[in-house]
């Protein structure tokens, strides 16, 4: 069982930055892959960025060059640094973990980009 707790969401103006955190209840070294997804009202949940245990990252086209994934193995935490935020980035952001073919989700954190 893996529990994920997200934090760091909030209200930010266009062009601003936020850093989301996802703390895991187990060593993230034992997790095969982790990712951030987002879901805006009326839309399906979509992948934002992912990282494998080996460190291979993947970013969705809309966030390439603006968002950066990092991991702190000592803190068992995954981060999503979001820069140059746009109103279209407004959504609930969810952390996801794939461990031994089981998927785990956090409760989500709201990000609102508005002037």
C-alpha positions as CSV (number, residue, x, y, z in Angstrom):
1,X,0.0,0.0,0.0
2,X,1.3,3.4,-0.9
3,X,-0.2,6.6,0.4
4,X,0.5,9.9,-1.5
5,X,0.0,13.3,-0.1
6,X,0.1,16.4,-2.4
7,X,0.7,20.0,-1.3
8,X,1.7,23.3,-2.8
9,X,-1.3,24.2,-4.8
10,X,-2.9,27.7,-4.7
11,X,-3.8,30.8,-6.6
12,X,-1.1,32.4,-8.8
13,X,-1.1,35.1,-11.5
14,X,-0.3,34.2,-15.1
15,X,3.5,34.0,-15.5
16,X,4.0,33.0,-11.9
17,X,5.4,29.8,-10.4
18,X,4.4,27.1,-8.0
19,X,6.0,24.0,-6.7
20,X,3.9,21.0,-6.0
21,X,5.1,18.3,-3.6
22,X,4.0,14.6,-3.4
23,X,5.1,12.8,-0.3
24,X,5.0,9.0,-0.3
25,X,4.5,6.6,2.6
26,X,7.1,4.2,1.3
27,X,10.6,4.7,-0.1
28,X,10.2,6.1,-3.6
29,X,13.1,3.9,-4.6
30,X,10.6,1.0,-4.5
31,X,8.2,2.7,-6.8
32,X,8.4,1.8,-10.5
33,X,7.2,5.1,-11.8
34,X,5.6,8.3,-10.5
35,X,3.7,11.0,-12.3
36,X,1.6,14.1,-12.0
37,X,-1.8,14.2,-13.7
38,X,-4.3,17.1,-13.8
39,X,-8.0,17.4,-14.4
40,X,-9.7,20.6,-15.3
41,X,-13.5,21.0,-14.9
42,X,-15.3,19.2,-17.7
43,X,-12.1,17.6,-19.0
44,X,-10.6,14.1,-18.6
45,X,-7.6,13.6,-16.4
46,X,-4.4,14.0,-18.4
47,X,-0.8,13.2,-17.8
48,X,1.4,16.2,-17.1
49,X,4.8,14.5,-16.4
50,X,6.2,11.2,-15.3
51,X,9.5,9.7,-14.1
52,X,10.6,6.1,-13.9
53,X,12.7,4.6,-11.1
54,X,15.7,4.9,-13.4
55,X,15.1,8.6,-13.8
56,X,13.7,8.8,-17.3
57,X,11.3,11.7,-17.5
58,X,8.5,12.5,-19.9
59,X,6.5,15.7,-20.2
60,X,3.3,16.5,-22.0
61,X,3.7,18.9,-24.9
62,X,1.7,21.7,-23.3
63,X,4.1,21.9,-20.3
64,X,7.5,21.1,-21.9
65,X,10.0,23.8,-21.1
66,X,7.9,25.2,-18.3
67,X,7.5,22.3,-15.8
68,X,10.2,20.3,-14.2
69,X,10.1,17.0,-12.2
70,X,12.5,16.3,-9.5
71,X,12.8,13.7,-6.7
72,X,14.2,13.8,-3.3
73,X,14.9,10.1,-2.3
74,X,15.9,11.1,1.2
75,X,12.5,12.7,1.8
76,X,10.5,10.2,-0.4
77,X,9.0,13.2,-2.2
78,X,8.3,14.0,-5.8
79,X,8.2,17.7,-6.9
80,X,6.7,19.4,-9.8
81,X,8.2,22.9,-10.4
82,X,5.8,24.9,-12.5
83,X,7.0,28.1,-14.1
84,X,5.5,30.5,-16.6
85,X,2.0,29.4,-15.6
86,X,-0.9,30.0,-17.8
87,X,-4.7,30.1,-17.2
88,X,-4.9,26.8,-19.1
89,X,-2.9,25.2,-16.4
90,X,-5.7,25.6,-13.9
91,X,-6.8,22.2,-12.7
92,X,-6.6,19.8,-9.8
93,X,-3.2,18.1,-9.9
94,X,-2.9,14.5,-8.8
95,X,0.2,12.5,-7.9
96,X,0.3,9.0,-9.1
97,X,2.5,6.0,-8.2
98,X,2.9,2.7,-10.1
99,X,4.3,0.0,-7.8
100,X,4.3,-3.6,-8.8
101,X,1.5,-2.9,-11.3
102,X,-0.8,-1.3,-8.7
103,X,-1.7,2.3,-9.2
104,X,-2.1,4.7,-6.3
105,X,-3.4,8.3,-6.3
106,X,-3.2,11.2,-4.0
107,X,-6.2,13.4,-3.0
108,X,-5.3,16.2,-5.4
109,X,-4.3,19.8,-5.0
110,X,-6.0,22.8,-6.7
111,X,-3.9,25.0,-8.9
112,X,-5.6,28.2,-10.1
113,X,-3.9,30.6,-12.5
114,X,-5.8,33.8,-12.8
115,X,-5.2,37.6,-12.8
